[in-house]
Amino acid sequence: MERLIELINEKKPSKLIAVGDRVSRNIIEKGMPLDVLIIDNKVMRKAIAPLEIQTEKTLRITNPAGTIADEAWSAIREAIDYEGRAKVLVEGEEDLLTLVAVLSAPENSMVVYGQPREGIVAINVTEDAKRKIHQIVDRMEDKNSKN
């Protein structure tokens, strides 16, 4: 978390977006300016008490494990475009929604997520990061269309 604070102070992201309950809670507890949180009320697929985090806007979506539901795209874009703090509450699983967050966020944003048993990963949203994530999503779509 200390390194994340340093990164945020250094990069001064236009939007700070967190994917995951634990990382969202840690960012809030450290007083960082979190704009969007994407949570599913689970940590490592185990239910937890819902986060009591004040937001001006809450969007609820269904996103089955291992997928990116169509409604996730519009909800995450809406949350990112919102001027206050927004929460996307996921019924299902939010893991792959990091990809959607990076592709939906404006350049100079930062998307942060937890890597189980490793720590926190921060992605600086750049044209290059979006290109790489887009390639991953395209490969996922190609694979799904063949099934």
C-alpha positions as a Markdown table, in Angstrom:
| # | Residue | x | y | z |
|---|---|---|---|---|
| 1 | Met | 0.0 | 0.0 | 0.0 |
| 2 | Glu | 2.9 | 2.4 | 0.7 |
| 3 | Arg | 4.2 | 1.9 | -2.8 |
| 4 | Leu | 0.7 | 2.5 | -4.2 |
| 5 | Ile | 0.5 | 5.8 | -2.3 |
| 6 | Glu | 3.8 | 6.8 | -3.8 |
| 7 | Leu | 2.7 | 5.8 | -7.3 |
| 8 | Ile | -0.6 | 7.8 | -7.0 |
| 9 | Asn | 1.3 | 10.8 | -5.7 |
| 10 | Glu | 3.8 | 10.5 | -8.6 |
| 11 | Lys | 1.4 | 9.7 | -11.5 |
| 12 | Lys | -1.6 | 11.8 | -10.2 |
| 13 | Pro | -4.1 | 9.7 | -12.1 |
| 14 | Ser | -7.2 | 11.4 | -13.5 |
| 15 | Lys | -9.3 | 8.5 | -12.1 |
| 16 | Leu | -8.4 | 5.8 | -9.5 |
| 17 | Ile | -10.3 | 2.6 | -10.1 |
| 18 | Ala | -10.1 | -0.5 | -7.8 |
| 19 | Val | -11.3 | -4.0 | -8.8 |
| 20 | Gly | -11.8 | -6.2 | -5.8 |
| 21 | Asp | -13.1 | -6.0 | -2.2 |
| 22 | Arg | -9.9 | -6.1 | -0.3 |
| 23 | Val | -7.9 | -3.7 | -2.4 |
| 24 | Ser | -10.9 | -1.3 | -2.4 |
| 25 | Arg | -11.1 | -1.4 | 1.4 |
| 26 | Asn | -7.4 | -0.9 | 1.8 |
| 27 | Ile | -7.4 | 2.1 | -0.6 |
| 28 | Ile | -10.3 | 3.7 | 1.3 |
| 29 | Glu | -8.8 | 3.0 | 4.7 |
| 30 | Lys | -5.6 | 4.8 | 3.5 |
| 31 | Gly | -7.6 | 7.8 | 2.5 |
| 32 | Met | -6.7 | 7.6 | -1.2 |
| 33 | Pro | -9.0 | 9.3 | -3.7 |
| 34 | Leu | -10.9 | 6.3 | -5.0 |
| 35 | Asp | -13.3 | 7.2 | -7.9 |
| 36 | Val | -14.7 | 3.7 | -8.8 |
| 37 | Leu | -14.8 | 0.4 | -7.0 |
| 38 | Ile | -15.8 | -2.8 | -8.6 |
| 39 | Ile | -16.7 | -5.4 | -6.0 |
| 40 | Asp | -18.5 | -8.7 | -5.5 |
| 41 | Asn | -18.6 | -9.0 | -1.7 |
| 42 | Lys | -16.1 | -11.8 | -1.9 |
| 43 | Val | -12.4 | -12.3 | -1.2 |
| 44 | Met | -10.8 | -15.2 | -3.0 |
| 45 | Arg | -14.3 | -16.5 | -3.9 |
| 46 | Lys | -15.4 | -16.6 | -0.2 |
| 47 | Ala | -18.3 | -14.3 | 0.9 |
| 48 | Ile | -17.4 | -11.5 | 3.2 |
| 49 | Ala | -19.4 | -8.8 | 4.9 |
| 50 | Pro | -20.3 | -6.1 | 2.4 |
| 51 | Leu | -18.1 | -3.1 | 2.3 |
| 52 | Glu | -19.6 | -0.1 | 4.1 |
| 53 | Ile | -18.1 | 2.5 | 1.6 |
| 54 | Gln | -20.0 | 5.7 | 0.9 |
| 55 | Thr | -20.7 | 6.2 | -2.8 |
| 56 | Glu | -22.9 | 8.6 | -4.7 |
| 57 | Lys | -23.8 | 6.0 | -7.3 |
| 58 | Thr | -24.2 | 2.2 | -7.2 |
| 59 | Leu | -24.7 | 0.1 | -10.3 |
| 60 | Arg | -25.6 | -3.6 | -9.9 |
| 61 | Ile | -24.7 | -6.1 | -12.5 |
| 62 | Thr | -24.6 | -9.9 | -13.0 |
| 63 | Asn | -21.3 | -11.3 | -14.3 |
| 64 | Pro | -20.8 | -15.1 | -14.1 |
| 65 | Ala | -17.3 | -16.4 | -13.2 |
| 66 | Gly | -14.9 | -16.6 | -16.1 |
| 67 | Thr | -16.9 | -14.2 | -18.3 |
| 68 | Ile | -17.3 | -10.6 | -19.2 |
| 69 | Ala | -21.0 | -9.9 | -19.4 |
| 70 | Asp | -22.3 | -7.4 | -21.9 |
| 71 | Glu | -23.9 | -5.3 | -19.1 |
| 72 | Ala | -20.5 | -5.0 | -17.4 |
| 73 | Trp | -19.2 | -2.8 | -20.2 |
| 74 | Ser | -21.9 | -0.2 | -20.0 |
| 75 | Ala | -22.0 | -0.2 | -16.2 |
| 76 | Ile | -18.3 | 0.2 | -15.8 |
| 77 | Arg | -18.2 | 3.0 | -18.4 |
| 78 | Glu | -21.1 | 4.7 | -16.6 |
| 79 | Ala | -19.3 | 4.4 | -13.3 |
| 80 | Ile | -16.0 | 5.8 | -14.7 |
| 81 | Asp | -17.8 | 8.7 | -16.4 |
| 82 | Tyr | -19.6 | 9.6 | -13.2 |
| 83 | Glu | -18.1 | 12.7 | -11.5 |
| 84 | Gly | -18.4 | 11.4 | -7.9 |
| 85 | Arg | -17.5 | 8.1 | -6.3 |
| 86 | Ala | -19.3 | 5.2 | -8.0 |
| 87 | Lys | -19.5 | 1.5 | -7.1 |
| 88 | Val | -20.2 | -1.4 | -9.4 |
| 89 | Leu | -21.7 | -4.2 | -7.3 |
| 90 | Val | -21.2 | -7.6 | -9.1 |
| 91 | Glu | -23.4 | -10.6 | -8.6 |
| 92 | Gly | -21.1 | -13.3 | -9.7 |
| 93 | Glu | -17.4 | -12.5 | -10.1 |
| 94 | Glu | -15.5 | -9.3 | -10.8 |
| 95 | Asp | -12.0 | -10.8 | -11.6 |
| 96 | Leu | -12.0 | -10.3 | -15.4 |
| 97 | Leu | -13.6 | -6.8 | -15.1 |
| 98 | Thr | -10.1 | -5.3 | -14.6 |
| 99 | Leu | -9.9 | -5.7 | -18.4 |
| 100 | Val | -13.1 | -3.7 | -18.9 |
| 101 | Ala | -11.9 | -1.1 | -16.5 |
| 102 | Val | -8.6 | -0.5 | -18.3 |
| 103 | Leu | -10.4 | -0.3 | -21.7 |
| 104 | Ser | -13.1 | 2.0 | -20.4 |
| 105 | Ala | -10.9 | 4.4 | -18.4 |
| 106 | Pro | -9.5 | 7.6 | -19.8 |
| 107 | Glu | -5.7 | 7.7 | -20.4 |
| 108 | Asn | -3.8 | 8.7 | -17.3 |
| 109 | Ser | -6.1 | 6.8 | -15.0 |
| 110 | Met | -4.9 | 4.0 | -12.8 |
| 111 | Val | -6.6 | 0.6 | -12.3 |
| 112 | Val | -5.6 | -1.3 | -9.2 |
| 113 | Tyr | -6.5 | -4.9 | -8.3 |
| 114 | Gly | -5.3 | -7.5 | -5.9 |
| 115 | Gln | -3.2 | -10.5 | -7.0 |
| 116 | Pro | -4.0 | -13.3 | -4.5 |
| 117 | Arg | -1.0 | -14.1 | -2.3 |
| 118 | Glu | 1.1 | -11.6 | -4.2 |
| 119 | Gly | -0.1 | -8.1 | -3.4 |
| 120 | Ile | -1.4 | -5.2 | -5.4 |
| 121 | Val | -1.1 | -4.6 | -9.2 |
| 122 | Ala | -1.4 | -1.1 | -10.5 |
| 123 | Ile | -2.0 | -0.5 | -14.2 |
| 124 | Asn | -1.3 | 3.0 | -15.6 |
| 125 | Val | -3.9 | 3.4 | -18.4 |
| 126 | Thr | -2.0 | 4.4 | -21.5 |
| 127 | Glu | -2.6 | 3.8 | -25.2 |
| 128 | Asp | -0.1 | 0.9 | -25.0 |
| 129 | Ala | -1.8 | -0.7 | -22.0 |
| 130 | Lys | -5.2 | -0.4 | -23.7 |
| 131 | Arg | -3.7 | -2.0 | -26.9 |
| 132 | Lys | -2.4 | -5.0 | -24.9 |
| 133 | Ile | -5.6 | -5.5 | -23.0 |
| 134 | His | -7.6 | -5.2 | -26.2 |
| 135 | Gln | -5.5 | -8.1 | -27.6 |
| 136 | Ile | -6.3 | -10.2 | -24.6 |
| 137 | Val | -10.1 | -9.5 | -24.9 |
| 138 | Asp | -10.0 | -10.2 | -28.6 |
| 139 | Arg | -8.4 | -13.6 | -28.0 |
| 140 | Met | -11.0 | -14.4 | -25.3 |
| 141 | Glu | -13.8 | -13.5 | -27.7 |
| 142 | Asp | -12.2 | -15.6 | -30.5 |
| 143 | Lys | -12.0 | -18.6 | -28.2 |
| 144 | Asn | -15.6 | -18.1 | -27.0 |
| 145 | Ser | -16.9 | -17.8 | -30.5 |
| 146 | Lys | -15.4 | -21.2 | -31.4 |
| 147 | Asn | -17.2 | -23.0 | -28.5 |
